[in-house]
Amino acid sequence: MENQTSTHAIRPFSINIPEEELVELRRRILATRWPEKETVADQSQGVQQATIQELARYWATEYDWRKCEAKLNALPQFITEIDGLDIHFIHVRSKHENALPLIVTHGWPGSVVEQLKIIDPLTNPTAHGGSAADAFHLVIPSMPGYGFSAKPTAPGWSPKHIASAWIELMKRLGYTQFLAQGGDWGAIITELMAVQAPPELLGIHTNMAGVFPPEIATMFDVFQPRNAPASLSEEERRAFEQMDYFYKHVGYAVMMGTRPQTLTGLADSPIGLAAFMIDHDTRSYELIARAFSGHPGGLTRDDVLDNITLFWLTNTAVSAARLYRENTSGFFDVKNISIPVAVSVFPDELYQAPRSWAEQAFPKLIHYNRLNKGGHFAAWEQPKLLSEEVRTAFRSLR
């Protein structure tokens, strides 16, 4: 790293949660006041009582935060101030020559925990069936108000602002060329970096591509059903129907986008926080529920609780929610990107971006692939597949 002024200093960071906070967390879990069981036999009313009670039992009696803390502390972590706010980030440099710098951004309800499984495959590809020529230096920041980054005390930290901060972060680290990747909010921030198109940014990769044409994107409204235009192809119609379903089940985003401060209960009740976080989308909830019923696939109980516990210990439920209030960009619409873009489409994502729309949205589409496994939290759930996608996607830019 180059020499920094005191304002731009990059400070080492490590985590050491006081034991009394972990004792208090377990006490609060055990003191949960439970509602009655749902009145239906499926998940249509939300998080099922059997799932959340098993999560609570495991969290209070078996889960060990110190394992996650040790895993994070084994990585190089730093803090730097950007635009008056302390930003936490993991920075792992590859041992391979000519590795390309890559900034990877998490989403909600996520954290840097989402990306831990892709660090070694991307920085050390030869240990994972890859080539040294596919290596990356990784920068994995915590978004403002998330994890160990500071919480904004005034409005203004929108996704567009975060995108600008990430560009500043990469340049501050001395990188004169770099790439960007993300899913969920990370996809939106990554695309907004591409909209800004700094000369240092060679290209981006997204696993939740914003491709809905304007005439389609404007049709969606929260909780209101819409009929797909007759002119759509079968693939486009399927994406339309998936988005229509999502907008009928997006209550959590509406609440965070309009009244985030009302979610005080998430800062007071660990089980309230956990239930709110695991009910992101149907497929992800099913995956998490299986982990707590003894049939894990992609995510373990510890994976899920590492992330929730990080939110709890940093008290970031409400500060993270405010990002929805700050947002003025369409979540899934076209953003006028002219630099190279790579798209990976996972079958259990909120929607499968059609190739036709991806080609329209991204004039320099350098990679498009539909995977046969994986969902919304691709880096977390299918790290091998996502790592392979990222390596393949960016080869042409080396």
N, C-alpha and C positions, 0 to 999 in steps of 0.2 A: 504494500500500500504506500502511496505517496505521502509526504509530509502534509499535515493538515493544520489549519488554524484552529484555535480553541473552539470556535463555533462549529466547525466541521469535523471535530475530532471523532475518531472511531474508537469506542471504548469496549474492551472485553466485557463479557456478561456471563454470569452463571446463575443457576437457580438453587435456592435453598429455602424451601417452605418450612416454617416453624412447625414442630410436631404438634403444638397445641391447636393449630388450624386444622390438621388432619383429624385430631380427636374430636374437635367441634363439628367437623363435617359428618363424621360417623354418628355423633349424637343427634344431629338434626335429621339424618336419614331415618334413624330408629324411632324418632318422635313424629314421623309423618302421620298426618290425619288423612286417612284414605276416604275417597268417595265410594259409593256403591259400585258394584260391577256393572259394566255396560249391559244394556237391555237387548242386545242383538248378538248373534253368534259369530260375527265377523268384525273387521276393523273399520266398518263404515262410520262409527261414532268417534273414531280416533284411537289413540294408544290404548290397547287392551290391558285390563287390570292384571292379568296373569303375567304379561310381559314386564310391566313396570314394577310389579312386586318382586319378581325374580331378579330384575336389575337392582332393586333396592337391597335385597338380601345379599347378593354377591358384593355390591359396593360397600356395604357396611361390615361385612364379615370376612371377605377373602381378598378383595382387590388391594393392590399395593402400589400407591402412587410413586413410591421411591424408585421403582423400576423404570417408570417413564422419565422421572427426573434425571436418573443416571444416564439414560439413553440420550436425552437432550444435552446434558452436560458433557457427554463424550464428544460432542460436535463443537466446532468453533462458532461461538455465538457473540454477537456484538450489538451495541447500541450507537446510533448516531442521530444528531438533531437535524431535521429537515423542516424548514418553514416553521420553526418554533416548537416542533413536536419531536419527542424521542421515538425513533423507530428501531424496533428489535429485528434482527435478522440472523439467520444461519448462513455461513459462507464457507463452503467446502471446495477447495481447489483440487483439481485432478493432478495426479503425478505424471500424466501423459503430456508430451509436447503438443503444441497446436490445439489444445482443448479450447472449445468455444465457450465463452461466458453465456450463461442462461439464467434469467430471473424467472422464478416460478411462484405464482400467486394462488393462495388458497381461496376458499369461499365461505359462505355461511350455511350451516352452523359448523364452521371449520376453524382450523388453525394450522400452524406449521406441522402439527402431528400428522396431518393428511399426507405430507410429502416425505416423511421419514423413510419409507420403504423404497423410494426411487433414487435416493441419494447415492448409494453405492453402485447400482446398475448404470447410472449416468456418469458418475465421476470415475468409476473403475470398471469400464465395460468388458475388459478382458477377463475379469473374474465371473462374468455373467453371459458368456457366449458371444460377446461382441468384439469389435475391433478397436484398437487404440485410436484409430482415426475417427472414432465416433464419440470421443470423450468430451465432457463438458465440465467447466467450473460452475458450481451452483450457488446462486444467491436466493434464499428463501425468506422473505420478510413476513412479519406479522402486520396485517393491515392496521391503521390507526383505530384505536378502540378495541382491538383484539389482542388476546394473549399478553405478551410482555411489552408491546408498544404502548406509548402513552395514550390517554383518552383525550380527544379534543374537548376544549372547554367553551368553544364557540362554534357556530355553524361555519361551513366552508370546506370541510374535508369530504368532498364528493368523489365519486370514482374518477372523474377527470383530473381532480387535484392529486389523487393517489397515483394516477398514471404519470403525471409530471414528476412527482416525488421519486418514483421508481427510476425514471430516466436520470434524475439527479443522483440517486444512490449508485447506479451503475457507473456513472462518470466519476463520482467521488472515489469509487474503488479503483479507478485507474483504467477502466475498460474502454477502449476506443471503438470496439465493435462488440455487439452482443445480440442475443436473441431473447424472446419472451414466450412464456407458456402459462396457460391457466384454464381452470374450469369454474363454473358458477360465477361468483363475483370476480374471480381470477380471470375468467374468460372475458368479461366485460372490461376490466381494467387493462388486460393485455390488448384487446382490440382498440381501446382508447389510446394506448401508447402508440399503436400503429397509425391511428388517425393523426396524431401529432407528428409522426414520421420523422423523428430526429435522424440525422445522417448515420449515427452510430448503430441504429436498430436495423439489423439485416433482414429480419423476418419474424413471424410469430407462429405459434401452434396453439390451437384451441380444441378442447373436447366438449365445448358447448357453443357452437358457432352461431353468431347472430346473422341469420340469413333471410329472415322473413321480409319479403318485399313490402314497400310502404302500403300498397293497396290491400295487402293481407294483414299486416301488423295492426293497422288501424281498426280492423274489424273486431278485435278482441276486447272484451270488457269483463271486469271481475264479476263472477257468478252468473253472467248472462250467456245463454247458449247461442251459438252461431252456426249457420249452415255453410258448408264449404262451397265455394264457387264451382260451377259445373266445368269450368275450363281447366281445372287442376288435373295433373297426371295422378296416377294411383299413388306414387311415392309422395307427391306433394299433398294429396288429400289425407294420407295417413299422418303426416306431420301436422296438418291443420287440425285434425281430430285430436291428436295428442295435446296440442296447445290449448284447444278448447276445453279438454278435460282438466288440464293444469289450472286454467283460469277459474274453473268452478271449485277448485280445492286449494286455494291460495290464501286462505284466511290469515295464516301466520304472517305472510308478507304484507297484507293490507294493514294488519295491526302495527307492525314495525314501521311501515311506511307513513302511517298517519299519527299514531299515538304511542311512540316507543317508550316514553316516560311512564306510561300507565302500567308497563310490564314490571313494576316494582317487585311483584311476587316472585319473579325469576331470580332476583338477587337475595331473596329471603328463604326460599325453599329449594334445596338441591333436587328433590324429586320433581317439583314443579318445573325446574330448569331442564332436567333430563327428559321429561315427557314432551316439553315444547321442542327440544332439539331433535329428538329422534323421529318426529312426525313431519319430516321435510317433504317427502314425496312417497307415493305408494310403494314403489319397488325398493327404495332404500329402507323404508320401515320394515318391509317384509324380510329383508336381509338381516337387519338388526334383531328383529323378533326371533328369527331362526337361531341367532347366536345365543340368545337367552333361553331358548327351549332345548338346547343341547345339540343343535344341528347347524353349526357355523359353516359359512361358505363365503369366503372373501374377507369378512370382518369377524374378529373374535370379540369376546366380551371385553377384554382388556383394551383392544383398539377403540371401542366405543367409549369406554369409561376414561381412557386417557384424555380424550378430547373434551368430554363433559367436565371432568375434574379440572382441567386447565381453565375452562370458562369459570368454574366455581371459585377456584383459588385466586384468580385475578379479578373477580367480580366484574366481568365484562359482558354480562348478558344484555344490559340496557345500552351500554356504550357501543356494542357491536350492532345492536338493532338500529341505532340511529343512521347507519349507512343507508338503509332503505329510505329513510326520510330525506337524506341528502341527495339521493339519486334523481337526476333529471333525464337520463338516457333511457331509451327503450331497452328492455332486457334482451330481447331476441331479434331486434330489427337490424337492417343493413346500416353500416356506419361509414361508408365512403372510404374504404381502405385501398390504397394503391400499392403498398409494399407486398412482398411475398407472404402468403398465408398457407398454412397446412391445417387440415381438418381431419380429426378422428371422430368417428360416429359409433358410440356404444349402444347396444340394443336396449338397455334399460335406462337410458338417459330420459330426461323429461320429454324429449322429442328427437327423432332421427332426422338430422338436417339433410334434405334431398340434395343430390349432386347438382341438379339443375339450378337450384337456388344458390348453392355454394359457388358455382361458376359465375353466376350473375353478380353475387355480392363481392367476390374477390377476383378481380381481373388477373391477378398474378397468383392463382391457385397452384401451388407446387406439389400438393399431396392431398389426396382424399381417400379415406379407407373406412369401410364399415366392418366393425369387429363382431365376433360371434358371442362375446361374453363381456359383462361389465355394465356398470350403471353410472349414476351421477357423480359418485366420488371415485373416479377412475384411478387416480394415483394411489389412493388408500386401499381400494378393493382389488384392483388388478394391476399392481405395480410392474410386473413383468411385461404385460401387454402394452401399457402406456409407455414404458421405457423404450421398448422396441419401436413403437410408433414415433416417438420423439427422435430417436436416432435416425430412422428411415426418412422422416419428414425433412430433416435439416441437412442431409448429405449434399444436396445440390447447392447449398449456400456456403460450403466450406471452401 
